């Protein structure tokens, strides 16, 4: 009998634990934070809640083994998942759950941190600092030199008082309540919101500009479009419904910039054209997502299904055609304006 077959026969109630990198939990969140089925808990608190987690062996006994002791000391934060089933399925499912919930958590950095200061949260070891080395010769001269350039410098995401206060003001706290079912929306809409959130988190966790841009654009499509739409036409109109009231929508040519972003997305998907996508495009898509999400989440009773969003955008468009001031838009729609430096636009 193979190892996998034996694992499939090993059925029970499991407590799956894996170390997490670049994530620190503070007093502000009581050193633990739960997203759906995954509990993130600090190294220091983990032994104190073992009974709550269903771990029958005291950590003092576990740590008598040097190998086991090292496991529970290699990270500041651990992910814990309770699972019922066979061991083989448990391993696959739990790692998938942890990755997805980490992506959701990474989304909390949208608007909170600039991309160059992002904490790339992941399984321990996935996002270590990396650098690229180089050697230079100057043609026709004896000059030479070598050096290195930091290619990934992930910061630690700290769930502290500042982080917590920002999430209350922006969108993430309420978004978690929507994804977990505490706030009611249609089932299909919750699935789309979950998928979009995971994609945004994967984008924020990526150092590849083209990939990050693509995840953002797909997330926008999940939030604002339905099958059969002409995306080049409807995306600008639906984003305009949420953001067109800002004074510089027309002066900064938002509509054409959105069309251009979607064209670049299509060129990447259909022709593999990565070269046209810049960090400016990526940061523009970040800002669109941030402001669309803030307004959807904070008016979720009005936008409790994608159909409601489409209906809202169509009503705003109809008001424009009639030359009327919008009475459909909520009076307190919000816009977070981000100011970037040239350093933020620099490529690797």
JOMOWO-V141755 format. One record per backbone hydrogen bond with DSSP energy under -1.0 kcal/mol. NH is the residue of the N-H (numbers start at 1). CO is the residue of the C=O. Records with the same first field share a line. If there is no record, write none. Layout:
NH = CO + CO
This chain:
6 = 2
7 = 3
8 = 4
9 = 5
11 = 9
12 = 85
14 = 83
16 = 81
18 = 79
20 = 77
21 = 122
24 = 157
26 = 159
29 = 26
30 = 27
31 = 26
32 = 29
33 = 40
35 = 38
38 = 35
39 = 80
40 = 33
41 = 78
42 = 31
43 = 76
46 = 42
49 = 45
53 = 49
55 = 50
62 = 58
63 = 59
64 = 61
65 = 62
69 = 65
70 = 66
71 = 67
72 = 68
73 = 70
78 = 41
79 = 18
80 = 39
81 = 16
83 = 14
85 = 12
87 = 7 + 10
90 = 86
91 = 87
92 = 88
93 = 89
94 = 90
95 = 91
96 = 92
97 = 93
98 = 94
99 = 95
100 = 96
101 = 97
102 = 98
103 = 99
104 = 100
105 = 101
106 = 102
107 = 103
108 = 105
109 = 106
110 = 107
113 = 109
117 = 114
118 = 115
121 = 119
122 = 21
124 = 19
126 = 123
130 = 152
132 = 149
134 = 147
136 = 145
138 = 143
141 = 138
145 = 136
147 = 134
149 = 132
151 = 130
152 = 130
155 = 118
157 = 22
159 = 24
160 = 158
164 = 160
165 = 161
166 = 162
167 = 163
168 = 164
169 = 165
170 = 166
175 = 171
176 = 172
177 = 173
178 = 174
179 = 175
180 = 176
182 = 177
183 = 177
186 = 304
190 = 186
191 = 187
192 = 188
193 = 189
194 = 190
195 = 191
196 = 192
197 = 193
198 = 194
199 = 195
200 = 196
201 = 197
202 = 198
203 = 199
204 = 200
205 = 201
206 = 203
212 = 208
213 = 209
214 = 210
215 = 211
216 = 212
217 = 213
218 = 214
219 = 215
220 = 216
221 = 217
222 = 218
223 = 219
224 = 220
225 = 221
229 = 226
231 = 229
233 = 230
234 = 230
235 = 231
238 = 234
239 = 235
240 = 236
241 = 237
243 = 239
244 = 240
246 = 243
249 = 246
252 = 248
253 = 250
254 = 249
257 = 253
258 = 254
259 = 255
260 = 256
261 = 257
262 = 258
263 = 259
264 = 260
265 = 261
266 = 262
267 = 263
268 = 264
269 = 265
270 = 266
271 = 267
272 = 268
273 = 267
274 = 272
277 = 274
282 = 278
283 = 279
284 = 280
285 = 281
286 = 282
287 = 283
288 = 284
289 = 285
290 = 286
291 = 287
292 = 288
293 = 289
294 = 290
295 = 291
296 = 292
297 = 293
298 = 294
300 = 297
302 = 299
303 = 299
309 = 305
310 = 306
311 = 307
312 = 308
313 = 309
314 = 310
315 = 311
316 = 312
317 = 313
318 = 314
319 = 315
320 = 316
321 = 317
322 = 318
323 = 320
324 = 319
333 = 330
344 = 341
